[in-house]
């Protein structure tokens, strides 16, 4: 008997310990003509991957016994050519950063757009490319603008700056840092925000997360603020990231921030 792996061209493996989710994804993919194999335990999938060539696997992150992050890590050793699509219903910055560092093909938050999901599976199997929104990373938040000519990302939050808003920009920054070949500076211009709803415990956690998750070359990160609370939080963030590749500085005047960043004044007006 041959020891060569069994090959079933175009097969997509699904891993999720929620039976209803597993069924719905199976039906969705099968209806599009994909060959699908399901697993309700990640350990069973990993045994399968040892003796079968797996082209694409779709896995949840938070599962009992073996997590999706462990699946990603194990596949790097036993099946490095397998393309992994990660799905999760829970936003977790540390898990997202870990997953993106290992390198999934696509990362989806539940609930996701079925059309983009199908396009991503098809692209992972070598078909037509998936839409850019379905590739690793998220579309930029509405209040983010990237100034390509000066390599500067500007976040100008409006409304309330709360934990959800900060988590969104932090997640987007982490993914953008992984996708871009060249480093870029950034500025947070909080002057248009209506209110600040944060606390020092959250700032402490986010600052340490950014300090240890950022692996790129040194960059400048300016915080432009007028609200006393934002100034205090910004100074705390600068202190907690001091000595790292993230050079954070707080400004009350846009001209000073522009000079430090080396960009035209009117860019921050």
DAVENSUL-V267647 format. One record per pair of residues at least 4 apart in sequence whose C-alpha atoms are under 8 Angstrom apart, sorted by the first residue. I is the first residue (numbers start at 1). GAP is how many residues later the second one is. Records with the same first field share a line. If there is no record, write none. Layout:
BEGIN
I: GAP ; GAP
END
This chain:
BEGIN
4: 47
5: 46 ; 47 ; 48
6: 45 ; 46 ; 47
7: 45 ; 46 ; 47
8: 45
9: 46
10: 24 ; 25 ; 45 ; 46 ; 115
11: 23 ; 24 ; 25 ; 26 ; 43 ; 44 ; 45
12: 22 ; 23 ; 24 ; 25 ; 42 ; 43 ; 44 ; 45 ; 46
13: 23 ; 24 ; 25 ; 26 ; 41 ; 43 ; 44 ; 45
14: 8 ; 11 ; 12 ; 22 ; 23 ; 24 ; 25 ; 43 ; 44 ; 45
15: 7 ; 23 ; 24 ; 25 ; 26 ; 27 ; 30 ; 42 ; 43 ; 44 ; 45
16: 5 ; 6 ; 23 ; 24 ; 25 ; 26 ; 43 ; 44 ; 47
17: 5 ; 22 ; 23 ; 24 ; 46 ; 47
18: 4 ; 22
19: 4 ; 21
20: 4
21: 4
22: 4 ; 16 ; 18
23: 4
24: 4
25: 4
26: 4 ; 10 ; 12
27: 4
28: 4
29: 4 ; 5 ; 6 ; 7 ; 89
30: 4 ; 5 ; 6
32: 86
39: 5 ; 6
40: 4
41: 4 ; 25
42: 4 ; 21 ; 23 ; 24 ; 25 ; 26 ; 29
43: 4 ; 22 ; 23
44: 4
45: 4
46: 4 ; 25 ; 28 ; 29
47: 4
48: 4
49: 4 ; 5 ; 29 ; 30
50: 28 ; 29
53: 26 ; 29
54: 25 ; 28
55: 26 ; 27 ; 28 ; 69 ; 70
56: 26 ; 27 ; 28 ; 29 ; 65 ; 68 ; 69
57: 25 ; 26 ; 27 ; 28
58: 26 ; 27 ; 28 ; 29
59: 9 ; 25 ; 26 ; 27 ; 28
60: 7 ; 8 ; 26 ; 27 ; 28
61: 6 ; 7 ; 8 ; 25 ; 26 ; 27
62: 5 ; 6 ; 26
63: 4 ; 5
66: 4 ; 5
67: 4
68: 4 ; 18
69: 4 ; 26 ; 29 ; 30
70: 4
71: 4
72: 4 ; 12 ; 27 ; 30 ; 32
73: 4 ; 29
74: 4 ; 5
75: 4 ; 5 ; 7
76: 4
83: 21 ; 22 ; 41
84: 20 ; 21 ; 22
85: 19 ; 20 ; 21 ; 22 ; 23 ; 36
86: 18 ; 19 ; 20 ; 21 ; 22
87: 20 ; 21 ; 22 ; 23
88: 20 ; 21 ; 22
89: 20 ; 21 ; 22
90: 19 ; 20
91: 5 ; 18
92: 4
93: 4 ; 74 ; 77 ; 78
94: 4 ; 115
95: 4
96: 4 ; 75
97: 4 ; 74 ; 77 ; 78 ; 116
98: 4
99: 4 ; 5
100: 4 ; 36 ; 75 ; 78
101: 77
104: 32
105: 19 ; 30 ; 31
106: 14 ; 28 ; 29 ; 30 ; 31
107: 27 ; 28 ; 29 ; 30
108: 4 ; 26
112: 4 ; 5
113: 4
114: 4
115: 4
116: 4 ; 14 ; 15 ; 17 ; 18
117: 4 ; 17
118: 4
119: 4 ; 9 ; 10 ; 11 ; 12 ; 15
120: 4 ; 9 ; 10 ; 11 ; 14 ; 15
121: 4
122: 4 ; 5 ; 6 ; 7 ; 8
123: 4 ; 5 ; 6 ; 7
130: 4 ; 5
131: 4
133: 4 ; 5 ; 6
134: 4
136: 39
137: 35 ; 38 ; 39
138: 34 ; 37
139: 33
140: 4 ; 32
141: 27 ; 28 ; 31
143: 12 ; 13 ; 14 ; 15
144: 9 ; 10 ; 11 ; 12 ; 13
145: 8 ; 9 ; 10
146: 5 ; 6 ; 7 ; 8
147: 4 ; 5 ; 6 ; 7
148: 4
150: 113
151: 32 ; 33 ; 34
152: 32 ; 33 ; 34 ; 35
153: 31 ; 32 ; 33 ; 34
154: 32 ; 33 ; 34 ; 35
155: 14 ; 31 ; 32 ; 33 ; 34
156: 32 ; 33 ; 34 ; 35 ; 36
157: 4 ; 31 ; 32 ; 33 ; 35 ; 36
158: 32 ; 34 ; 35 ; 36
159: 33 ; 34 ; 35 ; 36
160: 5 ; 33 ; 34 ; 35 ; 36 ; 37
161: 4 ; 5 ; 32 ; 33 ; 34 ; 35 ; 36 ; 37
162: 4 ; 34 ; 35 ; 36
163: 4 ; 34 ; 35 ; 39
164: 4
165: 4
166: 4
167: 4
168: 4
169: 4
170: 4 ; 40
171: 4
172: 4
173: 4
174: 4 ; 39 ; 40
175: 4
176: 4
177: 4 ; 6 ; 39
183: 33 ; 34 ; 36
184: 35
185: 34 ; 35 ; 36 ; 76
186: 34 ; 35 ; 36
187: 34 ; 35 ; 36 ; 37
188: 33 ; 34 ; 35 ; 36
189: 34 ; 35 ; 36
190: 33 ; 34 ; 35 ; 36 ; 40
191: 33 ; 34 ; 35 ; 36
196: 33 ; 34
198: 4 ; 5
199: 4
200: 4 ; 33
201: 4
202: 4
203: 4 ; 30 ; 33 ; 34
204: 4 ; 32 ; 33 ; 36
205: 4
206: 4
207: 4 ; 30 ; 33 ; 34
208: 4 ; 32 ; 33
209: 4
210: 4 ; 31
211: 29 ; 30 ; 33 ; 34 ; 35
214: 31 ; 32
215: 30
216: 29
217: 28
218: 26 ; 27 ; 28 ; 29
219: 26 ; 27 ; 28
220: 26 ; 27 ; 28 ; 29 ; 41
221: 25 ; 26 ; 27 ; 28
222: 26 ; 27 ; 28 ; 29 ; 35 ; 39
223: 11 ; 25 ; 26 ; 27 ; 28
224: 26 ; 27 ; 28 ; 29 ; 30 ; 33
225: 5 ; 6 ; 25 ; 26 ; 27
226: 4 ; 5 ; 26
227: 4
228: 4
229: 4
230: 4
231: 4 ; 19
232: 4
233: 4
234: 4 ; 15 ; 16
235: 4 ; 14 ; 15
236: 4
237: 4 ; 11
238: 4 ; 9 ; 10 ; 11 ; 12
241: 5 ; 6 ; 7
242: 4 ; 5 ; 6
243: 4
251: 5 ; 6
252: 4
253: 4
254: 4 ; 11 ; 14 ; 15
255: 4 ; 10 ; 13 ; 14
256: 4
257: 4
258: 4 ; 5 ; 6 ; 7 ; 9 ; 10
259: 4 ; 5 ; 6
263: 4
264: 4
265: 4
END
